[in-house]
């Protein structure tokens, strides 16, 4: 029963983060801040999905570490690509 509760909590947190992403788009804040916050929220969701729904949380550190490092690298390069394309100064 504890596993179901953990998954339900993670699912609820993912829904809340998705709602925050939708709300961020409507705020009258600079475009750079919107892009940065959306990238950060997407990274948080990706890590939560990898850790809980792909069961990396229960794997030994030598196995889960490179996977999380790969996710971080993807979001870093995605951010740098967007920075290059959009021309954020």
N, CA, C and O atoms as a printed pandas DataFrame, in Angstrom:
     atom_number atom_name residue_name chain_id  residue_number  x_coord  y_coord  z_coord
0              1         N          UNK        A               1    0.816   -1.198    0.000
1              2        CA          UNK        A               1    0.000    0.000    0.000
2              3         C          UNK        A               1    0.862    1.266    0.000
3              4         O          UNK        A               1    0.459    2.301   -0.530
4              5         N          UNK        A               2    2.049    1.171    0.599
5              6        CA          UNK        A               2    2.935    2.340    0.650
6              7         C          UNK        A               2    3.413    2.729   -0.742
7              8         O          UNK        A               2    3.559    3.914   -1.041
8              9         N          UNK        A               3    3.659    1.730   -1.602
9             10        CA          UNK        A               3    4.098    2.035   -2.964
10            11         C          UNK        A               3    3.035    2.796   -3.733
11            12         O          UNK        A               3    3.346    3.729   -4.473
12            13         N          UNK        A               4    1.781    2.402   -3.561
13            14        CA          UNK        A               4    0.687    3.089   -4.251
14            15         C          UNK        A               4    0.592    4.527   -3.760
15            16         O          UNK        A               4    0.352    5.434   -4.557
16            17         N          UNK        A               5    0.774    4.748   -2.476
17            18        CA          UNK        A               5    0.728    6.103   -1.917
18            19         C          UNK        A               5    1.866    6.958   -2.472
19            20         O          UNK        A               5    1.657    8.123   -2.809
20            21         N          UNK        A               6    3.058    6.393   -2.566
21            22        CA          UNK        A               6    4.194    7.140   -3.113
22            23         C          UNK        A               6    3.925    7.529   -4.561
23            24         O          UNK        A               6    4.169    8.670   -4.954
24            25         N          UNK        A               7    3.420    6.579   -5.360
25            26        CA          UNK        A               7    3.120    6.880   -6.759
26            27         C          UNK        A               7    2.011    7.920   -6.888
27            28         O          UNK        A               7    2.054    8.768   -7.778
28            29         N          UNK        A               8    1.031    7.856   -6.012
29            30        CA          UNK        A               8   -0.053    8.840   -6.047
30            31         C          UNK        A               8    0.476   10.236   -5.706
31            32         O          UNK        A               8    0.078   11.221   -6.326
32            33         N          UNK        A               9    1.366   10.315   -4.729
33            34        CA          UNK        A               9    1.950   11.611   -4.354
34            35         C          UNK        A               9    2.789   12.161   -5.502
35            36         O          UNK        A               9    2.695   13.345   -5.824
36            37         N          UNK        A              10    3.605   11.315   -6.120
37            38        CA          UNK        A              10    4.435   11.755   -7.253
38            39         C          UNK        A              10    3.549   12.212   -8.398
39            40         O          UNK        A              10    3.835   13.230   -9.029
40            41         N          UNK        A              11    2.475   11.477   -8.679
41            42        CA          UNK        A              11    1.547   11.860   -9.739
42            43         C          UNK        A              11    0.911   13.211   -9.446
43            44         O          UNK        A              11    0.783   14.048  -10.340
44            45         N          UNK        A              12    0.509   13.427   -8.190
45            46        CA          UNK        A              12   -0.082   14.714   -7.808
46            47         C          UNK        A              12    0.930   15.845   -7.954
47            48         O          UNK        A              12    0.585   16.919   -8.448
48            49         N          UNK        A              13    2.157   15.624   -7.537
49            50        CA          UNK        A              13    3.204   16.646   -7.672
50            51         C          UNK        A              13    3.443   16.968   -9.148
51            52         O          UNK        A              13    3.619   18.131   -9.508
52            53         N          UNK        A              14    3.448   15.948   -9.996
53            54        CA          UNK        A              14    3.628   16.179  -11.429
54            55         C          UNK        A              14    2.474   16.999  -12.002
55            56         O          UNK        A              14    2.689   17.854  -12.860
56            57         N          UNK        A              15    1.251   16.744  -11.533
57            58        CA          UNK        A              15    0.109   17.547  -11.990
58            59         C          UNK        A              15    0.234   18.994  -11.544
59            60         O          UNK        A              15   -0.072   19.909  -12.308
60            61         N          UNK        A              16    0.683   19.209  -10.311
61            62        CA          UNK        A              16    0.845   20.573   -9.798
62            63         C          UNK        A              16    1.932   21.302  -10.580
63            64         O          UNK        A              16    1.760   22.469  -10.931
64            65         N          UNK        A              17    3.042   20.636  -10.856
65            66        CA          UNK        A              17    4.125   21.262  -11.626
66            67         C          UNK        A              17    3.644   21.603  -13.042
67            68         O          UNK        A              17    4.005   22.647  -13.584
68            69         N          UNK        A              18    2.835   20.730  -13.635
69            70        CA          UNK        A              18    2.273   21.016  -14.956
70            71         C          UNK        A              18    1.364   22.238  -14.904
71            72         O          UNK        A              18    1.398   23.076  -15.805
72            73         N          UNK        A              19    0.556   22.344  -13.858
73            74        CA          UNK        A              19   -0.312   23.520  -13.699
74            75         C          UNK        A              19    0.515   24.788  -13.531
75            76         O          UNK        A              19    0.152   25.839  -14.060
76            77         N          UNK        A              20    1.617   24.699  -12.803
77            78        CA          UNK        A              20    2.500   25.857  -12.632
78            79         C          UNK        A              20    3.112   26.252  -13.977
79            80         O          UNK        A              20    3.249   27.438  -14.274
80            81         N          UNK        A              21    3.478   25.256  -14.790
81            82        CA          UNK        A              21    4.010   25.570  -16.118
82            83         C          UNK        A              21    2.988   26.340  -16.950
83            84         O          UNK        A              21    3.336   27.303  -17.633
84            85         N          UNK        A              22    1.750   25.920  -16.892
85            86        CA          UNK        A              22    0.702   26.608  -17.652
86            87         C          UNK        A              22    0.497   28.020  -17.125
87            88         O          UNK        A              22    0.296   28.952  -17.904
88            89         N          UNK        A              23    0.547   28.184  -15.807
89            90        CA          UNK        A              23    0.371   29.512  -15.217
90            91         C          UNK        A              23    1.526   30.448  -15.540
91            92         O          UNK        A              23    1.321   31.644  -15.747
92            93         N          UNK        A              24    2.741   29.906  -15.584
93            94        CA          UNK        A              24    3.924   30.738  -15.856
94            95         C          UNK        A              24    3.815   31.404  -17.225
95            96         O          UNK        A              24    4.249   32.541  -17.406
96            97         N          UNK        A              25    3.238   30.695  -18.176
97            98        CA          UNK        A              25    3.124   31.251  -19.527
98            99         C          UNK        A              25    2.270   32.510  -19.535
99           100         O          UNK        A              25    2.525   33.426  -20.317
100          101         N          UNK        A              26    1.256   32.566  -18.670
101          102        CA          UNK        A              26    0.350   33.710  -18.658
102          103         C          UNK        A              26    0.827   34.898  -17.840
103          104         O          UNK        A              26    0.236   35.974  -17.926
104          105         N          UNK        A              27    1.886   34.731  -17.044
105          106        CA          UNK        A              27    2.358   35.843  -16.222
106          107         C          UNK        A              27    3.038   36.907  -17.074
107          108         O          UNK        A              27    3.724   36.586  -18.044
108          109         N          UNK        A              28    2.848   38.166  -16.712
109          110        CA          UNK        A              28    3.522   39.243  -17.455
110          111         C          UNK        A              28    4.974   39.420  -16.992
111          112         O          UNK        A              28    5.319   40.423  -16.367
112          113         N          UNK        A              29    5.800   38.448  -17.302
113          114        CA          UNK        A              29    7.219   38.498  -16.927
114          115         C          UNK        A              29    8.045   38.393  -18.206
115          116         O          UNK        A              29    7.532   37.962  -19.238
116          117         N          UNK        A              30    9.320   38.782  -18.148
117          118        CA          UNK        A              30   10.162   38.730  -19.351
118          119         C          UNK        A              30   10.234   37.323  -19.949
119          120         O          UNK        A              30   10.158   36.317  -19.242
120          121         N          UNK        A              31   10.380   37.291  -21.252
121          122        CA          UNK        A              31   10.423   36.025  -21.989
122          123         C          UNK        A              31   11.562   35.127  -21.504
123          124         O          UNK        A              31   11.407   33.908  -21.433
124          125         N          UNK        A              32   12.695   35.724  -21.175
125          126        CA          UNK        A              32   13.849   34.945  -20.703
126          127         C          UNK        A              32   13.514   34.199  -19.416
127          128         O          UNK        A              32   13.907   33.046  -19.239
128          129         N          UNK        A              33   12.791   34.857  -18.529
129          130        CA          UNK        A              33   12.419   34.240  -17.256
130          131         C          UNK        A              33   11.439   33.101  -17.488
131          132         O          UNK        A              33   11.519   32.061  -16.834
132          133         N          UNK        A              34   10.517   33.298  -18.419
133          134        CA          UNK        A              34    9.553   32.244  -18.738
134          135         C          UNK        A              34   10.277   31.014  -19.272
135          136         O          UNK        A              34   10.006   29.894  -18.839
136          137         N          UNK        A              35   11.192   31.220  -20.207
137          138        CA          UNK        A              35   11.931   30.100  -20.793
138          139         C          UNK        A              35   12.758   29.381  -19.728
139          140         O          UNK        A              35   12.765   28.152  -19.674
140          141         N          UNK        A              36   13.443   30.132  -18.894
141          142        CA          UNK        A              36   14.277   29.519  -17.855
142          143         C          UNK        A              36   13.428   28.743  -16.850
143          144         O          UNK        A              36   13.795   27.641  -16.442
144          145         N          UNK        A              37   12.302   29.315  -16.456
145          146        CA          UNK        A              37   11.462   28.618  -15.483
146          147         C          UNK        A              37   10.827   27.379  -16.087
147          148         O          UNK        A              37   10.701   26.363  -15.404
148          149         N          UNK        A              38   10.421   27.437  -17.354
149          150        CA          UNK        A              38    9.852   26.257  -17.997
150          151         C          UNK        A              38   10.893   25.146  -18.145
151          152         O          UNK        A              38   10.576   23.969  -17.974
152          153         N          UNK        A              39   12.132   25.522  -18.462
153          154        CA          UNK        A              39   13.196   24.517  -18.536
154          155         C          UNK        A              39   13.460   23.882  -17.172
155          156         O          UNK        A              39   13.649   22.670  -17.072
156          157         N          UNK        A              40   13.473   24.697  -16.134
157          158        CA          UNK        A              40   13.690   24.164  -14.791
158          159         C          UNK        A              40   12.569   23.242  -14.347
159          160         O          UNK        A              40   12.823   22.182  -13.774
160          161         N          UNK        A              41   11.327   23.640  -14.609
161          162        CA          UNK        A              41   10.187   22.800  -14.233
162          163         C          UNK        A              41   10.172   21.503  -15.039
163          164         O          UNK        A              41    9.848   20.444  -14.502
164          165         N          UNK        A              42   10.520   21.581  -16.320
165          166        CA          UNK        A              42   10.581   20.371  -17.145
166          167         C          UNK        A              42   11.678   19.431  -16.646
167          168         O          UNK        A              42   11.498   18.214  -16.645
168          169         N          UNK        A              43   12.805   19.989  -16.225
169          170        CA          UNK        A              43   13.884   19.163  -15.682
170          171         C          UNK        A              43   13.432   18.476  -14.394
171          172         O          UNK        A              43   13.726   17.300  -14.178
172          173         N          UNK        A              44   12.717   19.209  -13.541
173          174        CA          UNK        A              44   12.201   18.625  -12.307
174          175         C          UNK        A              44   11.260   17.468  -12.619
175          176         O          UNK        A              44   11.343   16.411  -11.993
176          177         N          UNK        A              45   10.369   17.663  -13.579
177          178        CA          UNK        A              45    9.441   16.597  -13.938
178          179         C          UNK        A              45   10.179   15.395  -14.530
179          180         O          UNK        A              45    9.839   14.253  -14.223
180          181         N          UNK        A              46   11.174   15.637  -15.367
181          182        CA          UNK        A              46   11.924   14.533  -15.969
182          183         C          UNK        A              46   12.655   13.716  -14.911
183          184         O          UNK        A              46   12.680   12.487  -14.982
184          185         N          UNK        A              47   13.243   14.387  -13.939
185          186        CA          UNK        A              47   13.949   13.680  -12.873
186          187         C          UNK        A              47   12.970   12.886  -12.021
187          188         O          UNK        A              47   13.260   11.748  -11.651
188          189         N          UNK        A              48   11.817   13.465  -11.703
189          190        CA          UNK        A              48   10.832   12.740  -10.898
190          191         C          UNK        A              48   10.316   11.509  -11.634
191          192         O          UNK        A              48   10.157   10.447  -11.031
192          193         N          UNK        A              49   10.053   11.642  -12.928
193          194        CA          UNK        A              49    9.578   10.499  -13.706
194          195         C          UNK        A              49   10.650    9.427  -13.765
195          196         O          UNK        A              49   10.351    8.244  -13.601
196          197         N          UNK        A              50   11.894    9.823  -13.997
197          198        CA          UNK        A              50   12.983    8.850  -14.062
198          199         C          UNK        A              50   13.189    8.165  -12.720
199          200         O          UNK        A              50   13.400    6.953  -12.668
200          201         N          UNK        A              51   13.131    8.916  -11.652
201          202        CA          UNK        A              51   13.404    8.344  -10.333
202          203         C          UNK        A              51   12.306    7.394   -9.864
203          204         O          UNK        A              51   12.601    6.343   -9.294
204          205         N          UNK        A              52   11.065    7.745  -10.094
205          206        CA          UNK        A              52    9.982    6.941   -9.529
206          207         C          UNK        A              52    9.345    5.992  -10.537
207          208         O          UNK        A              52    9.203    4.806  -10.239
208          209         N          UNK        A              53    8.957    6.468  -11.715
209          210        CA          UNK        A              53    8.245    5.612  -12.646
210          211         C          UNK        A              53    9.175    4.712  -13.451
211          212         O          UNK        A              53    8.738    3.686  -13.972
212          213         N          UNK        A              54   10.441    5.077  -13.562
213          214        CA          UNK        A              54   11.414    4.197  -14.208
214          215         C          UNK        A              54   12.280    3.497  -13.155
215          216         O          UNK        A              54   13.260    2.830  -13.490
216          217         N          UNK        A              55   11.917    3.652  -11.911
217          218        CA          UNK        A              55   12.503    2.937  -10.765
218          219         C          UNK        A              55   13.996    3.167  -10.576
219          220         O          UNK        A              55   14.683    2.290  -10.051
220          221         N          UNK        A              56   14.518    4.317  -10.987
221          222        CA          UNK        A              56   15.940    4.599  -10.762
222          223         C          UNK        A              56   16.225    4.906   -9.296
223          224         O          UNK        A              56   17.366    4.797   -8.849
224          225         N          UNK        A              57   15.204    5.286   -8.555
225          226        CA          UNK        A              57   15.400    5.603   -7.135
226          227         C          UNK        A              57   15.867    4.374   -6.355
227          228         O          UNK        A              57   16.587    4.491   -5.363
228          229         N          UNK        A              58   15.451    3.209   -6.814
229          230        CA          UNK        A              58   15.761    1.982   -6.089
230          231         C          UNK        A              58   16.989    1.263   -6.645
231          232         O          UNK        A              58   17.373    0.209   -6.139
232          233         N          UNK        A              59   17.593    1.819   -7.663
233          234        CA          UNK        A              59   18.804    1.228   -8.236
234          235         C          UNK        A              59   20.025    1.695   -7.438
235          236         O          UNK        A              59   19.979    2.728   -6.770
236          237         N          UNK        A              60   21.116    0.928   -7.513
237          238        CA          UNK        A              60   22.360    1.393   -6.880
238          239         C          UNK        A              60   22.845    2.694   -7.526
239          240         O          UNK        A              60   22.594    2.939   -8.706
240          241         N          UNK        A              61   23.522    3.504   -6.763
241          242        CA          UNK        A              61   23.997    4.806   -7.249
242          243         C          UNK        A              61   24.836    4.719   -8.534
243          244         O          UNK        A              61   24.673    5.563   -9.415
244          245         N          UNK        A              62   25.722    3.733   -8.667
245          246        CA          UNK        A              62   26.498    3.686   -9.918
246          247         C          UNK        A              62   25.633    3.502  -11.167
247          248         O          UNK        A              62   26.075    3.833  -12.267
248          249         N          UNK        A              63   24.419    2.986  -11.023
249          250        CA          UNK        A              63   23.541    2.820  -12.181
250          251         C          UNK        A              63   22.639    4.033  -12.396
251          252         O          UNK        A              63   22.394    4.427  -13.536
252          253         N          UNK        A              64   22.149    4.621  -11.317
253          254        CA          UNK        A              64   21.210    5.743  -11.468
254          255         C          UNK        A              64   21.939    7.066  -11.701
255          256         O          UNK        A              64   21.381    7.966  -12.330
256          257         N          UNK        A              65   23.145    7.200  -11.221
257          258        CA          UNK        A              65   23.899    8.444  -11.378
258          259         C          UNK        A              65   24.111    8.852  -12.826
259          260         O          UNK        A              65   23.812    9.992  -13.182
260          261         N          UNK        A              66   24.618    7.961  -13.680
261          262        CA          UNK        A              66   24.801    8.336  -15.085
262          263         C          UNK        A              66   23.485    8.671  -15.798
263          264         O          UNK        A              66   23.461    9.528  -16.682
264          265         N          UNK        A              67   22.411    8.011  -15.424
265          266        CA          UNK        A              67   21.122    8.314  -16.052
266          267         C          UNK        A              67   20.674    9.722  -15.709
267          268         O          UNK        A              67   20.215   10.461  -16.579
268          269         N          UNK        A              68   20.804   10.095  -14.446
269          270        CA          UNK        A              68   20.423   11.451  -14.027
270          271         C          UNK        A              68   21.382   12.467  -14.639
271          272         O          UNK        A              68   20.954   13.541  -15.061
272          273         N          UNK        A              69   22.663   12.145  -14.692
273          274        CA          UNK        A              69   23.633   13.034  -15.320
274          275         C          UNK        A              69   23.296   13.246  -16.792
275          276         O          UNK        A              69   23.442   14.353  -17.309
276          277         N          UNK        A              70   22.847   12.193  -17.469
277          278        CA          UNK        A              70   22.419   12.314  -18.860
278          279         C          UNK        A              70   21.222   13.240  -19.010
279          280         O          UNK        A              70   21.172   14.032  -19.951
280          281         N          UNK        A              71   20.253   13.154  -18.096
281          282        CA          UNK        A              71   19.099   14.052  -18.135
282          283         C          UNK        A              71   19.530   15.507  -17.937
283          284         O          UNK        A              71   19.053   16.408  -18.627
284          285         N          UNK        A              72   20.425   15.717  -16.998
285          286        CA          UNK        A              72   20.917   17.074  -16.751
286          287         C          UNK        A              72   21.637   17.612  -17.990
287          288         O          UNK        A              72   21.464   18.773  -18.358
288          289         N          UNK        A              73   22.439   16.766  -18.626
289          290        CA          UNK        A              73   23.160   17.191  -19.830
290          291         C          UNK        A              73   22.199   17.537  -20.955
291          292         O          UNK        A              73   22.410   18.513  -21.674
292          293         N          UNK        A              74   21.142   16.744  -21.114
293          294        CA          UNK        A              74   20.158   17.032  -22.163
294          295         C          UNK        A              74   19.524   18.398  -21.940
295          296         O          UNK        A              74   19.398   19.184  -22.879
296          297         N          UNK        A              75   19.124   18.687  -20.703
297          298        CA          UNK        A              75   18.495   19.972  -20.436
298          299         C          UNK        A              75   19.493   21.126  -20.527
299          300         O          UNK        A              75   19.117   22.235  -20.907
300          301         N          UNK        A              76   20.742   20.883  -20.187
301          302        CA          UNK        A              76   21.759   21.915  -20.347
302          303         C          UNK        A              76   21.941   22.252  -21.823
303          304         O          UNK        A              76   21.953   23.424  -22.198
304          305         N          UNK        A              77   22.081   21.232  -22.654
305          306        CA          UNK        A              77   22.256   21.485  -24.092
306          307         C          UNK        A              77   20.995   22.060  -24.725
307          308         O          UNK        A              77   21.079   22.866  -25.652
308          309         N          UNK        A              78   19.830   21.652  -24.234
309          310        CA          UNK        A              78   18.589   22.233  -24.732
310          311         C          UNK        A              78   18.531   23.719  -24.398
311          312         O          UNK        A              78   18.149   24.536  -25.235
312          313         N          UNK        A              79   18.912   24.062  -23.174
313          314        CA          UNK        A              79   18.942   25.470  -22.784
314          315         C          UNK        A              79   19.933   26.280  -23.601
315          316         O          UNK        A              79   19.637   27.400  -24.017
316          317         N          UNK        A              80   21.109   25.713  -23.829
317          318        CA          UNK        A              80   22.103   26.417  -24.640
318          319         C          UNK        A              80   21.632   26.571  -26.083
319          320         O          UNK        A              80   21.895   27.593  -26.716
320          321         N          UNK        A              81   20.942   25.566  -26.602
321          322        CA          UNK        A              81   20.405   25.664  -27.967
322          323         C          UNK        A              81   19.355   26.753  -28.064
323          324         O          UNK        A              81   19.356   27.553  -29.000
324          325         N          UNK        A              82   18.455   26.777  -27.083
325          326        CA          UNK        A              82   17.446   27.825  -27.081
326          327         C          UNK        A              82   18.080   29.207  -26.949
327          328         O          UNK        A              82   17.641   30.169  -27.579
328          329         N          UNK        A              83   19.109   29.288  -26.130
329          330        CA          UNK        A              83   19.801   30.553  -25.943
330          331         C          UNK        A              83   20.396   31.023  -27.264
331          332         O          UNK        A              83   20.347   32.209  -27.592
332          333         N          UNK        A              84   20.960   30.080  -28.017
333          334        CA          UNK        A              84   21.556   30.400  -29.295
334          335         C          UNK        A              84   20.498   30.795  -30.327
335          336         O          UNK        A              84   20.688   31.750  -31.080
336          337         N          UNK        A              85   19.385   30.061  -30.359
337          338        CA          UNK        A              85   18.348   30.316  -31.352
338          339         C          UNK        A              85   17.608   31.616  -31.067
339          340         O          UNK        A              85   17.387   32.424  -31.969
340          341         N          UNK        A              86   17.226   31.810  -29.809
341          342        CA          UNK        A              86   16.442   32.979  -29.447
342          343         C          UNK        A              86   17.314   34.226  -29.385
343          344         O          UNK        A              86   16.851   35.329  -29.674
344          345         N          UNK        A              87   18.560   34.051  -29.012
345          346        CA          UNK        A              87   19.459   35.191  -28.914
346          347         C          UNK        A              87   19.294   35.949  -27.608
347          348         O          UNK        A              87   19.303   37.180  -27.591
348          349         N          UNK        A              88   19.143   35.207  -26.510
349          350        CA          UNK        A              88   19.006   35.846  -25.194
350          351         C          UNK        A              88   20.300   36.568  -24.861
351          352         O          UNK        A              88   21.390   36.010  -24.993
352          353         N          UNK        A              89   20.170   37.796  -24.435
353          354        CA          UNK        A              89   21.349   38.585  -24.090
354          355         C          UNK        A              89   21.384   38.850  -22.613
355          356         O          UNK        A              89   22.306   39.503  -22.125
